[in-house]
Amino acid sequence: MISVIVGGQWGDEGKGKLVDILAQDADLCCRCQGGNNAGHTIVVNGTSFDFHMLPSGLVNPKCANLVGNGVVVHVPGFFQELEKTVSKGVDPAGRLFVSDRAHMVFDFHQVVDGLRESELASVRPDLALGTTKKGIGPTYSSKAARSGVRIHHLIGEFAEFEEKFRACLDAEWRRYGKFEYDVDAELNRYKEYALKIRPYVVDGVKYIHESFAAGKRILVEGSQATMLDIDFGTYPYVTSSSTSVGGVCTGLGVQPRMVSKVYGVVKAYTTRVGAGPFPTEQLNAVGDHLTDVGREYGVTTGRRRRCGWLDLVVVRYSNMINGYDSINLTKLDVLDQLPEIKVGVAYKYNGEVLSAFPADLSLLAKVEVVYETLPGWNTDISKCTSWDELPHNAQKYITFIEDNVGVKVEWIGVGPGRNSTIHRQV
């Protein structure tokens, strides 16, 4: 059985905590796309874990973890994150694996990421995408151009690895000029990494299919979110991978029929990082409240997130693509002190309601949001442990979301801790 957790907005919904909850009963937790540009925070017994590239299932000592072929792996970052996680008491021995087909992020990809961003900004400031500059986009570009370097190249004949490394770098030098880069030092470093990473490398496709055939419970942890999907997100203000449920099949080598459950994670309001249209954004006291109370600063970059009201046009659209079996509504407690809460339910353009989420960002930037206003609950819900303990108006808010999206809310986040999630039978 394969269960998938997908972000339903622009990321930072709090997917890591649901992964942590479900990974307690999982045999295998997988990442299928993205790289160390992701950021999931989990709090376990007062200890905070920040995961970027590694699967969050590592905190469960009985759960194996796989970094799939669709993930782009910065090997130095992999070991830095692993060392930090181990220092907090996690033992990954024999339960952390990396697909041999995963592509590698090199430091020169990160240099190129910054050069590309500067190039766009020099043409027009609003063209800058606001990337994390972790080299993710350039690595996927190398992959698509068929000049990328994969993990199996690193642990194979080093002469072949060096040849491919130099060819990949030469392609970037031809495009961006011969920026300063110590090739020999980098190659020497990777000779050491080749030995260091070898014990973690497996044939990812074979590994996950054998796990599935053995009846293992498999959990797939999506990173970023649907509105950052390279195809379905607010292009070009997106990431460089398939962040919707389709990315599970291409990023792990599994069949669509092997996926039995898809869980959508939706924040009780909306946030996004970087540039691009954001119809329900609140550049006012409400936005400041959501930022401050919700501690809306990026795990990976530390950047302040843009905040606004919940946008159900976005959630309905992401459900259309992913087909959620149920929703995890996170950070409901951030709304505790608001006397009234607005919810975006439709977009209007030139006085007419749009029938779907638009592909054209020029149009999206001009839409008028149709809001429904619901009463707040003015009550601290952080101690609530069941649906019945939630204030009536909080229940009403959740029911409104369910009725509008057509999917039941199964988990409700009422605080940052591991146990601050209400599970509701649906």
Summary of the structure (lengths in Angstrom):
residues: 426
radius of gyration: 21.6
end to end distance: 19.6
largest distance: 66.6
contacts: 1492
relative contact order: 0.15
helix: 38%
strand: 22%
